[in-house]
Amino acid sequence: MPGYKEQKIQDKLRLFTIKGVEVYSYESLSNVHNLGHLYYSFGEDFNYQIRYSQLKFKKELGKGGFGVVNLMYD
C-alpha cells in the first residue's frame, strides 16, 4: 500500500498521448504502447508547447491570411 505522499501524487498524475489525449486507466495504456512517448502532468492540462518544442523545422510551405504552414519533422 503506498504511503500518504505517494497516494497524493497518484491522485494528481495525468498521462497524455503524443496527440494530447488523456489516458484515464491502466487498461487504456495497452492501446497506446506503440505510440512511443507519453507525457505527464501533476494535474495540469496537456501543454502543446512541450510537444511543439520537440519538432524540427524544415521549411515554410506557405503563408496566407489565416496563418503560416510549416513543414516539420518529428
Rosetta blueprint (number, residue, H / E / L):
1 M L
2 P L
3 G L
4 Y H
5 K H
6 E H
7 Q H
8 K H
9 I H
10 Q H
11 D H
12 K H
13 L L
14 R E
15 L E
16 F E
17 T L
18 I L
19 K L
20 G L
21 V L
22 E E
23 V E
24 Y L
25 S L
26 Y L
27 E H
28 S H
29 L H
30 S H
31 N H
32 V L
33 H L
34 N L
35 L L
36 G L
37 H L
38 L L
39 Y E
40 Y E
41 S E
42 F L
43 G L
44 E L
45 D L
46 F L
47 N L
48 Y H
49 Q H
50 I H
51 R H
52 Y H
53 S H
54 Q L
55 L L
56 K E
57 F E
58 K E
59 K E
60 E E
61 L E
62 G E
63 K E
64 G E
65 G L
66 F L
67 G E
68 V E
69 V E
70 N E
71 L E
72 M E
73 Y E
74 D L
